[in-house]
Amino acid sequence: MKKKIIASLLTLAMAVSLLAGCSNSGSSTLTSSDVQDTEQESSAENNEMVQEAGSGEAVTIKVFSNLPDRKNGQGLVEQMIIDEYMAANPNVTIEVEALDEEAYKTKFKAYVMDGMPDVVSIWGQPSFLDEVLDAGVLAELNEADYADYGFIAGSLEGFKKDDKLYGLPRNTDIMLIYYNQKMFDDNGWKVPATYDELKKLCADIKAAGITPIAMDGGDGWPMACFLTDIFVKVAGTDYADIVRNAVAAGDFSAPEMKEATQILVDSVAAGMFQVGYDSQDYGTTMNLFTNGQAAMYCMGSWDCSMALNEDIAPEIRDNIRAFTMPVVDGGKGGANDIAAWNGGGYAVSADSTVKEEAIKFLNYMYQPDKLSKYGWENGVGMSAQDQTAYLTGNETELQKQVMDILKNADSVSGTPINDCGPSAFKTAIESEIQGVSNGSTSVDDFLVAIGAACE
């Protein structure tokens, strides 16, 4: 199993540019951006495609995105490609509606009922995609069109139904604990090798008057991803089978699941996260870390772009590093068994009145010298496509570090626990996890509640 996993991820590991699928809070509606000029190379094939696409009557493509920040990270990359496409296709106007993730998913449900925009952000995970595909709102794509796009083996599978392709993955996501290396060095703190060492480190940091780990507990899903990370260290490569069986049976009483949840509860009780973590959102939490108020920050690899974000003070930006969840004493998961999965992506509306042009734009986005190249150059994270050609030798220390994390991985978890079941299960675990983590709900009651949501 290990060899199969590493074979499918090796190219990706060489190219690590870790994208996610998540975004900062906020919203925007725009047709262009103040994106700084960037040198952009296009193949002869791309140019021919763009010229052909731009030779028709006026067309408006509506894009619905979960990336409201258009000047940093994934939103910047998305907007760069949109602006480039419109410049090369004067007859095409692309209108963007961008919301933060939770607001996005709420409005997406309304669009399912009332009619989808032409190109939409999606997630290739059962909790999101199964019901969307059952509703028939996404257009089928021709998988053969993407044979030479460099998609990593297996990365398209989560975007299929009955062997038909309905979307394209943008990201490969890894759960990370980011840390401020200068703060660590100044205080003599060391990266923990075990979970007990992590708890001791957090106690030392708290004693110094600094928040140990900034945690977005208000949104639910980051806490569920954190629980997944602990679960992987407890269960090892049995994680996926345990979750699959639990969802199928509506029974989460497996001892590994109980242990992982109890570890989370004990960690919160010990003060691992900031006061009010269970009501604070993504942007607030990130700011605690990037303003130097927290020593660590738990989030996915899509936030690697922090190392290139000039809105962050250089003494913090240049010292951002990352490590993965430490091993749990007695757990089956090793240091190199990591929580990682293919995350967000894009699809086209089945009922789009400009479907042909929308698919042309989608395919343009995924040309290897677009999303993958620009993502790597802007330090966004890891694409679902081979990025080897874009290594420059000038990568940030954070990029190099995460590259090594994936390169050395013995196994990857696959879909995080909150996305492994039906939408009712996702809602249950993301709404109940605050209560169990802060002690207002018992571990047993939490596990019963999420099990009942699978029935």
N, C-alpha and C positions, 0 to 999 in steps of 0.2 A: 504493500500500500504506500509506504513512504516513497519508494522509487517512482511510483506512478504520479504521486502528488508533486514531487520535486521536478520530474520531467516536464510536467505541464506548466510549472511556474518558473523554471530556470531562466527562460528568456526574460520573463517579467522581472525576476530578481535582479538581473543584470542591468535593467533599465529603470529601476524603481522610481516611479513618479506618482505618488500615492494620492489618488483622487477619492471621494465619498459620496459623497452623495448628500451632504448636509450643508447648511448655510447659516450665516449670521442672521439676526433678527432684522426685520424691516420689510418694506415693500416699495415697489417702483413700477411705473409704466413708462416705457420709452421706445424710441425708434432708433436712437444712436447714442453714443457715449463719448466721454472725454478721454477715451483710451489713448495712452501715449503711443506715438509712432513706434512700430516694431518692424524690423526687417523680416520679410516673409517670403519664403521660397515656395514656388509652385511648380509641379511637374508639368510636362507638356500635356499629359492626359488631363490633369486638373484644368488647365487653361482652355483646352478644347471643350471640356464639359461646361465650364462657366460661360464661354462665349455662346455656345448653343442655347444654354438656358436663358441668356439675356436677350434673346432676339425676338421675344414675343410681345403680346399686349400687356398692359399694366396688370400686375398681380400683387395682392397683399397676403402675406403669410402671417398668421397670428401664432406666436410662440408663448406657451405658458410654462414658466420656469420656477424652480424652487431656489433660485440664486439671486437674491435681491441686491447683494453688494456687487456692483458692476465694475468696481475699480480695483478689486483684489481677488485673489484666489480663482475659484472655478467660474464665478460670475464674470470676472475680467476676461478669461479665456473664451467663454461663451460669447461675450459681446464683441471681442476681437473678430471672431469668425463671422458673426452676423454683419458687422460693419464691412468686412472684406467682401462678403457675398453681395451685399447691396451695391458696393462700389463697382464690382465687376458685372453686375446685372442691373442697369439703370431702370429697367421696367419693374423691378421687384422692390416692394417695401415690406420690411419685417417689423411688426409691432410686437413688443415684448410686455407681457404682464408677469411680474416677478414677486413672489411672496415667500416669507420664511416657511420652513417646512411644515409646521403644524397648520398654519393658515392655508398653505398650499393644498394639503391633503383634504382639508375640509371643503375648500372650494372645488377641488377636483371631483368630489362626490356630486356636487351640484351640477357640474358640467356633464357628468355621465348621464344625468337625467335630462339636461336642457340642450346638449350639443357641445362637443369638445372643440377647443381651438385646434389649429392645424397640426402643430408640433408640440408635444407635451413631455415633461419630465416624468419618468416612471421608475419603479424599483422592481428588479427581477427576483422577487421573493414572494412566497405563497400568500402571505398575509395581505399583500397589496395587489398582486397581479392576478391571482386566480379569479377573483370576483370581477375584475375589470375585463378579463378575457371572456368570462361567461356572459358578460353584458354585450359583447361584440362591438365595442366602441373603438378598437384599434385595428388599423389596416395591416394585412399580411404583407410581409416583406419577402423579397426573393433572396434566400440565403446564398445562392450561387453568386450574387452580385458582390459578396463580401469575401470571396475566396482569397483575394490578395490584399486584404486590409490588415493582416497581421494580428487578428484576434487570438488571444491565448487559448489553448485547448480547454474546452469545457465552459468558457466564459459566456457563450450564447445560450446555454441550456436553460438557464432560469428565465429566459425571455421567449420560451416556446410553449406551445400547446399542441398536442397531437402531431409532433414533429414539424409544426409550422412556426415560422419566426414572426414575432410581432413587435420586436423592439431590439435595440442595440445597447450593450452595456458601456458605460462611460468609465467606470471605476473598478479598481481592486482596492478594498479597504482593509486596513489593519488597525486594531485597537492598540492605542499607545498611551503611555503616561509621559507627557512632556515635562521637562524640568529645566530650571534655570541653573546652568552649570556654574556661572560666576557666584551665584548665591550659595550653591553647594560648596564650592571651593573655599569661599570666604568663611564659611562656618564649619568646615571640616566634615561635611556630610558626604556619605557614599551612596552610590546606587545600590539598592538592596538586591540580594540574590534570593531571598526567601520572603514569604509573606510576613513571617514574624519580624524579620528585619525591617520590612516596610512599615509595620505598625510601630516599631520602636523609633524609626526615623520620623514618622509623623508626630509622635509624642515629643521628640526633641525640637522639631520645627514649631510645634504649637507652643512649647515652653519659651521659645524665642520671640513669641508674639506675632508669628506669621501663620497664615492659613496654610496647612499642609498640602491639600489637594483641592483645587477648584473643581466642583462637580455641578453640572447642569442637571439638577434633580427635578426641576419644575416641568420639564418636557416629557419625562418618563422614559423615552427610548434610550438616552445615554446611560441611565441607571441599569436598564435591562442589558445593555451591551457590557457594562461593567460586571454585572452578574454572570453573563455569558463567559467573560474572561476568567472569572474565578472558577466557574463550572468546568471550563476546559482544563484548568490546572488540577482540579479534583478528579475528574473522570478521564482525562487524557483523550485518546482516540475513540473512546466509547461515547463521547459526548453526543455525537449526531444520532446514534442509535437510541440512546436513552431518551433524547428529546422526541424523536420520531415516534417511539413506542408510547411515550407519555401523552402526546397529542392525540394519537389514534385511540388510546384507551380513556382519555380524560382523567388520567391518574398521574399526578406528579409526586408521588410519595417515595420515589427512589431515594435511597440513602445519600447518593451523590448530590442530588438536588437539594435535599434538606441541609446537607453540610455546607454547600455553596451559599445558600440563602442565610444560614446562621452566621457564616463568616462575614457576609455583608452587614448584617445587623450589628454584630460585635464591632465591626470597623467604624460604623457611624457612631455607636455609643462611646467609642474611644476618642471621638473628635477628629476623625480623619478628614472630614469635609468642612466647608465653611458653615457658619451659623446661617440658617435659612436656605441651605442648599436645596431643600425639597420644594421651594417655591420660586427659585431663581432660574432665569432662562439662559439660553445659549450665549447671547451677546454679553450679558452681565457677568457670566461665569468666565468667559474668555478674557474679559477686561481685568478681572482680578489677577489673572496670571500675567497678562501683557503689561499691566501697570506695576508689577512687582509686589503685589499684595499677597500672592500665593506662590509657594515654591514649586508646585506641580500643577498639572492640569490634565484631566483624563478626557480624551476625545480620540476620534479616528484620524487616520493618516491624511485625510483630506485637508487638515489644518496645517500641514507642513509649509504652506505658503506663508505662515507667520514669519519664517526666517527671511523672507524677501519683502515683507510689508513695511514700507517706509513710514507708515503711520505709527509704528511701534518704535520706541526709543532704541537706538542702536546698541546700548549697553545691555538691553534685554534681547532684542531681535538676534544679535550675533551670538548669543549664548544659549539659545534654545536647543535642547537635545531631547532624546527620547529613549525610553526602555519599555519592554513589554512586561506583562504581569509576572511577578516573581512566583516561584514554585511554592506550592502549599505542602506543608509537612505531612507526609503519608499519602499525598495525592499521586495519581497515576500520570499526570501531565508533567513533562519535562520542561526545561527552560526554553526549548526551541519548539514546543507545541504551542502554536499561537492562534489567537482569535482573528480570523481573516476571511473575507468573502468578496464576491462580486456584488457591487452595490448599484447605485443609480445609473440611469441611462435615458434614452429618448425613444419616442414612438410617434407615429402619425395617426391622426384621426381617420377612422374608417369612413366617416361621412364628410370629410373635408371637401369643399367645393373646388379646392386647388390642390388636390391630392398628388397629382403628378409633380407639380412644382415643389410641394412640401417634401416629397421623397427625394427629389434632386437635392434640395437643401440639406436634408438629413444625411444623404450620402456624401455630400461635400464636407460636412462637419467631420465625418469619420475618415476622410482621406488621411493616410498615415502622417502627412506633414501638416495636419490641422490640430485636432484635439490632442493627440499624443505629443506632438512636437511642442505646441504652445504650452501645454500643461507642464511638460518637463522644464521648459525654459523659464516658466513662472513659478516653479517650485511647488506646484499644487499637490503632487502626490503621484500615485500609481495608476496608470491607465490599464484598461483591459486589453490593450494592444501592445505589441512589441515596440519598445522605445529605445532599443539598443543604439540605433543610428544617431540618437540625439544626445548621447553622453558627450560632454565637452571637456571634462577635466576640471571645470570651474564650478562644479556643484557645491551647494552649501554643505557644511558639516552635517546638518540634519539630514539632508538627502542621502549623503554617503552612509550615515548611520542606519537609516531605515533600509537602504539597499542591502546592507549586511544582515539586518534582521530577517528579511525575506530569503536572502540567499542561504542563510544557515537554518531555515525552518525545517524541522523534521515532519511536521504535519500542520495543516490548517483546518480550522473548525468547520468552515462553511457557514451557512445562514445563522445569524444571532437568534437566540431563543425567542425573542418577541415577534420575529417574522416567520416562525416555523409553522404557525397554525392559521386558522381562519381569522378574519378581521375581528371577530368578537373576542378571540383569545388575545390578539394584539392589544385591543382596547383594555381588556381586563388586566393584563400584566403591567401595562404602562400606567394605568391609573391606580393599581393596588400596590405598586412597588414602593411608592413614597411611604405608605402606611406601614408596611412591614419593615422598611429600612429604619424608620424613626421610632419603631417600637410600639406604635399605636395599634398594630395588627400582629397577631402571632404568626410565626412561621407556618404552623400547620393550617391556620385559617387562610393564609395567603395561597398555599399550595392547593387547597381545596377549591378556592375561588377561581384560580386560573384553569384548573382541571375542568370545572363545571362549564367554563366558557368554550370548551372544545366540543361539547355535546350537541 
